[in-house]
Amino acid sequence: MIRGVAVLIFLCTAVHSRAEMRCDESLVQRGFNFIEVLERCGPPDAEYRRVSFLAAGVYLPVEEWFYEQGSNRFRRLLTFENGRLVRIELRPKPEVPISELHLP
C-alpha cells in the first residue's frame, strides 16, 4: 500500500515537473517568456487575460493561451503569470475548432 502511494506521488511529480510542449521542431517549457513562446509556436488560437488578486493592493496579471494542434489532438493551455510561462496543461480534444467559435 505504501509503495503504491509512493509510486503515485512520484508519477504526479514527474508529470508536473516535465511540463513542456512541442511546436513543430521547437520545445516550449515552463519559465519561458511571451516572446520565446511566440518565436517557437506562433500566436495562440485564443487567449484570455485576467488579474488574480492575492491580497489588498497586490495583484497578479495572468494570461492563458490556447493552442489547437489538430482536430484529433489535445488542446494545450499555457498559463503565464507576470509574463512567464508557469503551467502547460492538456485540455480535452476539441468538439468544435476554436476558429469556429464566436469569441468576444
GUTIZA-176301 format. One line per 2 residues: their letters; for each residue z, x, y of N, C-alpha, C. Coordinates in steps of 0.2 Angstrom, whole numbers, plus 5000, padded with zeros to 4 digits. Each point is the difference from the previous one (the first is absolute). Example, Ala and Ser with C-alpha at 12.3 -4.5 7.8 and 13.67 -1.06 7.14 Angstrom:
as = 5039/5066/4972/5000/4996/5006/5000/5004/5006 ~ 4996/4998/5005/5001/5004/5006/5003/4996/5005
% end
This chain:
mi = 5000/5004/4994/5000/4996/5006/5000/5004/5006 ~ 5004/5005/5001/5001/5005/5005/4993/5004/5001
rg = 4998/5002/4995/4994/5004/5000/4994/4995/5003 ~ 5000/4994/4998/4994/4995/5002/5001/4999/5007
va = 5006/5000/5003/5001/4999/5007/4998/5006/5004 ~ 5002/5006/4997/4998/5006/5003/4992/5001/5001
vl = 4997/4998/4994/4992/5001/5000/4998/4995/5005 ~ 5002/4994/5001/4998/4995/5005/5001/5003/5007
if = 5006/5002/5001/5001/5003/5007/4995/5006/5001 ~ 4999/5004/4996/4995/5006/5000/4993/4997/5002
lc = 4998/4995/4996/4993/4997/5001/5000/4997/5007 ~ 5005/4997/5002/5000/4997/5007/4999/5005/5006
ta = 5004/5005/4999/5000/5006/5005/4994/5003/5000 ~ 4997/5002/4994/4994/5003/4999/4994/4996/5004
vh = 5000/4994/4999/4995/4996/5003/5000/5000/5007 ~ 5006/4999/5003/5002/5000/5007/4998/5006/5003
sr = 5002/5006/4997/4999/5006/5003/4993/5003/5000 ~ 4996/4997/4996/4993/5002/4999/4995/4995/5004
ae = 5003/4997/5005/4996/4995/5004/4994/5004/5003 ~ 4994/4999/4998/4994/5002/5002/4994/4996/4999
mr = 4994/5001/5003/4995/4995/5000/4993/5005/5000 ~ 4996/4998/4996/4993/5004/5001/4995/4996/5003
cd = 4997/5003/5005/4994/4997/5004/4994/5005/4998 ~ 4996/4997/4996/4994/5004/4998/5003/5007/4997
es = 4998/5005/5003/5002/5007/4998/5007/5002/5003 ~ 5003/4997/5005/5005/5002/5004/5007/4997/4997
lv = 5005/5003/5001/5007/4997/4998/5004/4999/5006 ~ 5003/4994/5000/5005/4998/5006/5007/5000/4997
qr = 5005/5002/5003/5006/5000/4998/5005/4999/5006 ~ 5007/4998/4998/5005/4999/5004/5001/5006/5005
gf = 5001/4999/5006/5001/5005/5005/4994/5001/5004 ~ 4994/4998/4998/4994/5000/5004/5001/4996/5007
nf = 4996/5002/5005/5000/4996/5006/4994/4995/5000 ~ 4999/4996/5005/4994/4996/5001/4994/5003/4999
ie = 4999/5006/5004/4994/5003/5000/4998/5003/4993 ~ 5005/5003/4997/4998/5003/4993/4998/4994/4995
vl = 5003/4995/5001/4998/4994/4995/4993/4998/5002 ~ 4999/4999/5007/4993/4998/5002/4994/5005/4998
er = 5002/5006/5001/4995/5005/4998/4998/4999/4992 ~ 5005/4999/4996/4999/5000/4993/4997/4993/4997
cg = 5002/4995/5003/4999/4993/4998/4996/4995/5004 ~ 4999/5002/5007/4997/4996/5004/5005/4995/5003
pp = 4997/4995/5004/5004/4995/5003/5003/4995/4994 ~ 5005/4997/5001/5003/4995/4995/4996/4994/5000
da = 5000/4996/4994/4996/4993/5000/5004/4995/5004 ~ 5007/5001/5001/5004/4996/5004/5006/5004/5002
ey = 5003/4998/5006/5006/5003/5002/5005/4995/5003 ~ 5006/5002/5000/5005/4996/5003/5005/5004/5004
rr = 5002/4998/5006/5005/5004/5003/5006/4996/5002 ~ 5006/5003/4999/5006/4996/5002/5005/5005/5002
vs = 5006/4998/5002/5006/5004/5002/5006/4998/4996 ~ 5003/5005/4997/5006/4998/4996/5006/5002/5005
fl = 5005/4996/5001/5005/5001/5004/5006/5003/4996 ~ 5002/5006/5001/5005/5003/4996/5007/4999/5003
aa = 5001/5000/5006/5006/4999/5003/4999/4998/5008 ~ 5005/4998/5003/4999/4998/5007/4997/5006/5004
gv = 4994/4998/5003/4996/5005/5003/4996/5005/4996 ~ 5001/5000/4994/4996/5005/4995/4995/4996/4996
yl = 4994/5002/5001/4995/4997/4996/4995/5005/4997 ~ 4996/4998/4995/4996/5004/4996/4993/4997/5000
pv = 4995/5003/5003/4993/4997/4999/4998/5001/4993 ~ 4997/4995/4997/4997/5000/4993/4993/4997/5000
ee = 4996/5004/4996/4993/4997/4999/4999/5000/4993 ~ 4996/4995/4998/4999/4999/4993/4992/5000/5000
wf = 4997/5004/4996/4993/5000/4999/4998/4998/4993 ~ 4995/4996/4999/4998/4998/4993/4993/5003/4999
ye = 4999/5003/4994/4994/5002/4998/4998/4997/4994 ~ 4994/4997/4999/4997/4997/4995/4995/5005/4997
qg = 5001/5002/4994/4996/5005/4997/4995/4997/4994 ~ 4998/4994/5001/4996/4997/4995/5003/4993/4998
sn = 4996/4996/4998/5002/4993/4998/5004/5000/4993 ~ 4999/5005/4996/5004/5000/4994/5006/5005/5000
rf = 5002/5003/5006/5005/5005/5000/5005/4997/5005 ~ 5006/5003/4999/5006/4998/5004/4999/5002/5007
rr = 5003/4995/5004/5000/5002/5007/5005/5005/5001 ~ 5000/5004/5006/5005/5005/5002/5003/4998/5006
ll = 5006/5000/5001/5004/4999/5006/5003/5006/5002 ~ 4998/5003/5006/5003/5006/5003/5004/4998/5005
tf = 5007/5002/5000/5004/4999/5006/5002/5006/5004 ~ 4999/4999/5006/5001/5006/5005/5007/4998/5004
en = 5004/5005/5001/5006/4999/5004/5000/5006/5005 ~ 5000/4998/5007/4999/5006/5005/4994/5004/4999
gr = 4995/4997/4997/4994/5004/5000/4999/5004/4993 ~ 5005/4999/4996/4999/5004/4994/5000/4996/4994
lv = 4996/5001/4995/4999/4996/4994/5007/5001/4995 ~ 5003/4995/4999/5007/5000/4997/4999/4996/4993
ri = 4995/4996/4999/5000/4997/4993/4993/4998/4999 ~ 4998/5000/4994/4993/4998/4997/5002/4995/4994
el = 4998/4994/5001/5001/4995/4995/4994/4997/4997 ~ 5000/4999/4993/4995/4996/4997/5001/4993/5001
rp = 4995/4996/5002/5000/4993/5001/4996/4997/4995 ~ 5000/4993/4999/4996/4997/4995/4993/5000/5002
kp = 4996/5000/4994/4993/5000/5001/4998/4994/5004 ~ 4995/5001/5005/4998/4994/5004/4997/4995/4997
ev = 5002/4994/5002/4996/4993/4998/4994/4999/5005 ~ 5002/5002/5006/4995/4999/5005/4999/5007/5004
pi = 4995/5003/5001/4999/5006/5004/5003/5000/5007 ~ 5003/5005/5002/5003/4999/5007/4994/4999/5005
se = 4994/5002/4999/4995/4999/5004/4998/4992/5001 ~ 5002/4996/4995/4999/4993/5000/5005/4996/5003
lh = 5006/5003/5001/5006/4997/5003/4999/4999/5008 ~ 5003/4995/5002/5000/4998/5008/5006/5003/5003
lp = 5000/5006/5001/5006/5003/5003/5000/4999/5008 ~ 5006/5000/5002/5001/4999/5008/4998/5006/5003
% end
